[in-house]
Amino acid sequence: MKLIVAYIQPHKLNDVKEELYKSEIYRLSVTNSLGCGQQKGYHESYRGVDIEVNLLKKIRIEIAVNDEFVEPTVDAIVRGARTGEIGDGKIFITPLEDVIRIRSGERGKEAVG
């Protein structure tokens, strides 16, 4: 079991969801987040004062999958999020030690679904 965490551009969320659904991946969590990477932010002027904005809006997607769904999930996220420009995002894959479905008490692969 793996936990896939992806940071993407906010305007690409619908494209990523579409690609995930085409790959039969329906379970995900989505959170608004702020961050910076290679984009490094931008400067803007507010009432004559120069302001550096280096925390940009991003979307964080978390998906817990069984091992056989890791590559299809990653491929779907890349297809939906890629523009070829700096700031497309990152994907992190970490092992999951255990998962427990609260409603039924199922554990492991059965709880992930």
Secondary structure as a PSIPRED ss2 file (coil, helix, strand):
# PSIPRED VFORMAT (PSIPRED V4.0)

   1 M C   1.000  0.000  0.000
   2 K E   0.000  0.000  1.000
   3 L E   0.000  0.000  1.000
   4 I E   0.000  0.000  1.000
   5 V E   0.000  0.000  1.000
   6 A E   0.000  0.000  1.000
   7 Y E   0.000  0.000  1.000
   8 I E   0.000  0.000  1.000
   9 Q C   1.000  0.000  0.000
  10 P H   0.000  1.000  0.000
  11 H H   0.000  1.000  0.000
  12 K H   0.000  1.000  0.000
  13 L H   0.000  1.000  0.000
  14 N H   0.000  1.000  0.000
  15 D H   0.000  1.000  0.000
  16 V H   0.000  1.000  0.000
  17 K H   0.000  1.000  0.000
  18 E H   0.000  1.000  0.000
  19 E H   0.000  1.000  0.000
  20 L H   0.000  1.000  0.000
  21 Y H   0.000  1.000  0.000
  22 K H   0.000  1.000  0.000
  23 S C   1.000  0.000  0.000
  24 E C   1.000  0.000  0.000
  25 I C   1.000  0.000  0.000
  26 Y C   1.000  0.000  0.000
  27 R C   1.000  0.000  0.000
  28 L C   1.000  0.000  0.000
  29 S E   0.000  0.000  1.000
  30 V E   0.000  0.000  1.000
  31 T E   0.000  0.000  1.000
  32 N E   0.000  0.000  1.000
  33 S E   0.000  0.000  1.000
  34 L E   0.000  0.000  1.000
  35 G E   0.000  0.000  1.000
  36 C C   1.000  0.000  0.000
  37 G C   1.000  0.000  0.000
  38 Q C   1.000  0.000  0.000
  39 Q C   1.000  0.000  0.000
  40 K C   1.000  0.000  0.000
  41 G C   1.000  0.000  0.000
  42 Y E   0.000  0.000  1.000
  43 H E   0.000  0.000  1.000
  44 E E   0.000  0.000  1.000
  45 S E   0.000  0.000  1.000
  46 Y E   0.000  0.000  1.000
  47 R C   1.000  0.000  0.000
  48 G C   1.000  0.000  0.000
  49 V E   0.000  0.000  1.000
  50 D E   0.000  0.000  1.000
  51 I E   0.000  0.000  1.000
  52 E E   0.000  0.000  1.000
  53 V E   0.000  0.000  1.000
  54 N C   1.000  0.000  0.000
  55 L C   1.000  0.000  0.000
  56 L E   0.000  0.000  1.000
  57 K E   0.000  0.000  1.000
  58 K E   0.000  0.000  1.000
  59 I E   0.000  0.000  1.000
  60 R E   0.000  0.000  1.000
  61 I E   0.000  0.000  1.000
  62 E E   0.000  0.000  1.000
  63 I E   0.000  0.000  1.000
  64 A E   0.000  0.000  1.000
  65 V E   0.000  0.000  1.000
  66 N C   1.000  0.000  0.000
  67 D H   0.000  1.000  0.000
  68 E H   0.000  1.000  0.000
  69 F H   0.000  1.000  0.000
  70 V H   0.000  1.000  0.000
  71 E H   0.000  1.000  0.000
  72 P H   0.000  1.000  0.000
  73 T H   0.000  1.000  0.000
  74 V H   0.000  1.000  0.000
  75 D H   0.000  1.000  0.000
  76 A H   0.000  1.000  0.000
  77 I H   0.000  1.000  0.000
  78 V H   0.000  1.000  0.000
  79 R H   0.000  1.000  0.000
  80 G H   0.000  1.000  0.000
  81 A H   0.000  1.000  0.000
  82 R C   1.000  0.000  0.000
  83 T C   1.000  0.000  0.000
  84 G C   1.000  0.000  0.000
  85 E C   1.000  0.000  0.000
  86 I C   1.000  0.000  0.000
  87 G C   1.000  0.000  0.000
  88 D C   1.000  0.000  0.000
  89 G E   0.000  0.000  1.000
  90 K E   0.000  0.000  1.000
  91 I E   0.000  0.000  1.000
  92 F E   0.000  0.000  1.000
  93 I E   0.000  0.000  1.000
  94 T E   0.000  0.000  1.000
  95 P E   0.000  0.000  1.000
  96 L C   1.000  0.000  0.000
  97 E C   1.000  0.000  0.000
  98 D C   1.000  0.000  0.000
  99 V C   1.000  0.000  0.000
 100 I E   0.000  0.000  1.000
 101 R C   1.000  0.000  0.000
 102 I C   1.000  0.000  0.000
 103 R C   1.000  0.000  0.000
 104 S C   1.000  0.000  0.000
 105 G C   1.000  0.000  0.000
 106 E C   1.000  0.000  0.000
 107 R E   0.000  0.000  1.000
 108 G C   1.000  0.000  0.000
 109 K H   0.000  1.000  0.000
 110 E H   0.000  1.000  0.000
 111 A H   0.000  1.000  0.000
 112 V H   0.000  1.000  0.000
 113 G C   1.000  0.000  0.000
